[in-house]
Amino acid sequence: PAKAESAVGSSLDQDGPKSRSRGVKIKMVAVDSPAARAGLRPGDEITALDGQPVSDLAELERRLSDRAAGDEVVLSIKRRWRKFDARMTLVRRGEVGVFEPEPQPEADAPTKDGPFE
C-alpha cells in the first residue's frame, strides 16, 4: 500500500493563527472509520501522534503520510478537560467511509426534554 494514502477517517481543521492551542481539531468523523471505532468525536483535538506532540495540521498530515495503510498509530486526544490515547489502524483513503454531518436540532422544533413540559 502507498504510504501517502493512509487515513484514520476524520476531517481535520487547524484553529486560526490567534489560537493558543496546539494540535488539530477534528471537524467530522466518518462512519465506521478507525477514528469512529476509537471513539473520536467532532471537537476532539489531536495533540500528539505516537507520543510526539503535533503542532499543526500540516505536521500531522506529513507524519501520517509517512505511514502505510495497516500501520497502527496512537493519537493523544484532548476532549474538553479530559485527555486520553486512541489506538487505531490506518486504512486507505478510499476505505475510510462516509462523512455524515452531525444532526442539528431545528430551531423551532419542540423537544420532549424542554423546560416547559
C-alpha positions in Angstrom: 0.0 0.0 0.0 1.1 3.5 -0.8 2.2 5.4 2.3 0.5 8.7 1.2 -2.9 7.0 1.0 -3.3 6.1 4.7 -6.1 7.7 6.8 -7.8 7.5 10.1 -11.2 8.7 8.9 -11.6 12.1 10.3 -11.9 15.6 8.7 -9.5 17.9 10.4 -9.2 21.6 11.0 -6.5 23.9 12.2 -7.5 26.7 14.6 -6.8 30.2 13.4 -3.4 31.9 13.9 -4.6 33.6 17.0 -5.4 30.3 18.7 -3.2 29.4 21.7 -4.0 25.7 21.5 -1.5 23.4 19.9 -2.9 20.4 18.0 -5.5 19.7 15.4 -9.3 19.9 15.9 -11.5 17.1 14.5 -14.4 18.6 12.4 -16.1 15.3 11.4 -15.7 11.6 11.9 -16.5 9.1 9.1 -19.0 6.4 9.9 -17.3 3.0 10.7 -13.8 4.5 10.3 -10.8 3.8 12.5 -11.4 7.2 14.2 -15.1 6.3 14.8 -14.2 2.9 16.2 -11.7 4.5 18.5 -14.4 6.8 19.9 -13.3 10.1 18.4 -15.8 12.8 18.1 -16.1 16.2 16.3 -14.5 18.8 18.6 -11.8 16.5 19.9 -8.3 17.8 19.5 -5.3 15.6 18.4 -2.3 16.8 20.5 0.2 14.0 19.6 0.9 11.1 17.2 2.7 8.1 18.7 3.7 10.2 21.8 5.2 13.0 19.8 3.4 16.4 20.0 1.6 17.7 16.9 1.7 21.5 16.5 -0.5 21.9 13.4 -2.4 20.2 10.6 0.5 20.3 8.1 2.7 18.5 10.6 0.1 15.8 11.3 -0.6 15.2 7.6 3.1 15.0 6.9 3.7 12.5 9.7 0.7 10.4 8.7 1.8 10.4 5.0 5.0 8.5 6.2 2.7 5.6 7.3 1.0 2.9 5.3 -2.5 1.5 5.5 -2.4 -1.3 8.1 0.1 0.6 10.4 -1.1 1.1 13.9 -0.9 4.6 15.4 -1.7 6.1 18.8 -3.3 9.6 18.8 -3.3 11.6 22.0 -6.7 13.3 22.3 -8.0 16.2 24.3 -11.7 16.4 24.8 -12.7 19.4 26.9 -10.8 18.8 30.2 -10.2 15.0 29.6 -7.1 13.6 27.9 -6.8 10.1 26.5 -5.0 8.0 23.9 -6.8 6.4 21.0 -5.1 3.4 19.3 -6.2 2.7 15.7 -5.1 1.0 12.5 -4.7 3.2 9.4 -6.8 2.4 6.3 -6.5 3.5 2.6 -8.3 6.8 2.0 -10.8 5.1 -0.3 -11.8 2.8 2.6 -12.5 5.5 5.1 -16.3 5.5 4.9 -18.9 8.2 4.6 -18.7 11.5 6.4 -22.2 12.4 7.7 -22.8 15.7 9.3 -23.9 15.8 12.9 -27.7 16.1 13.2 -28.6 19.7 14.1 -31.8 20.3 16.1 -34.3 22.5 14.3 -34.5 25.9 16.0 -38.4 26.0 16.2 -38.9 22.3 16.9 -40.2 21.4 20.3 -38.3 19.0 22.3 -39.5 16.3 24.8 -37.0 17.4 27.4 -37.8 21.1 27.1 -38.0 23.1 30.3 -41.8 23.8 30.0 -43.0 20.2 29.7 
